Amino acid sequence: MVHICTIVPISLTTGANRIIPGVAIPYPVGDPTKSFEDEKRLRRKIVRASLEALKTEIQDQQVFDVPI
């Protein structure tokens, strides 16, 4: 499982094993201040990072860095 979240410490506390930091609390997988195309690119980047995290072998909880 991959958890996309905006408050990483909460995800760590709840035991999520693969964590992808999101953008903001009301918009974890987007940014309405960006143009449509830029937001689309951002969403794809986060979703692709999530899919890569699913494929990654891990032993303990891991927070994956997604450059935004």
N, C-alpha and C positions, 0 to 999 in steps of 0.2 A: 504494500500500500504506500502511496505517496500522499503526504498532507501538504497542500498549498496553504500557507497561513501568513498572517501579517504580524503576529506576536509569537516569535519563535520560542521564547521560554515556556509559554503555555503548552505548545506542542511537545516540547521536551518533557515537561511534567506529566503529560497524559500518556507518554510512551510511544508516540509516533516514531516509526523507525526511519523513514525517509522524509525529510522536510525540505520543502522549497519555499523560500521567503517570497511573499507576495508584495504588491505595490502599496496598498493602503487598506485600512479596515473596510470602508464601504466598497472598495474596488480591488479585491485581492488579485484579480487576473486582468487588470486593465487600468487605463488612465484617461478619464474623459476630457482632460485638458489637452490631450494630443489630437492631431488630425486623425481622420478615420484610418488612413493607411498606416500611420505611425502606431496607432493603437493596435491595429491588426498584426503588425510585426511584433509588437511587445507580447501580445497574447500568444502568438505562435512560439515565440522564444520560451515563454514560461511553460507551455504545454510540451514542447519538445524536450525541455530540461526535465520535466516530470517523467516523460517516457524513458529518457536515458537513465534517470534515477531508478526506475523500475527494473531496468536491465542490469544494474550495478549490484554486484555481490557485496554485501555488508555483514559485519559481525555485530556491531553496536549501532545505536542511533547515529544518524549522519545528517548534517545540514549541508545541502548542496548550494553552491554559490551560482547565482544567475545574474550576470552583469546586466543591469537595466539601463 
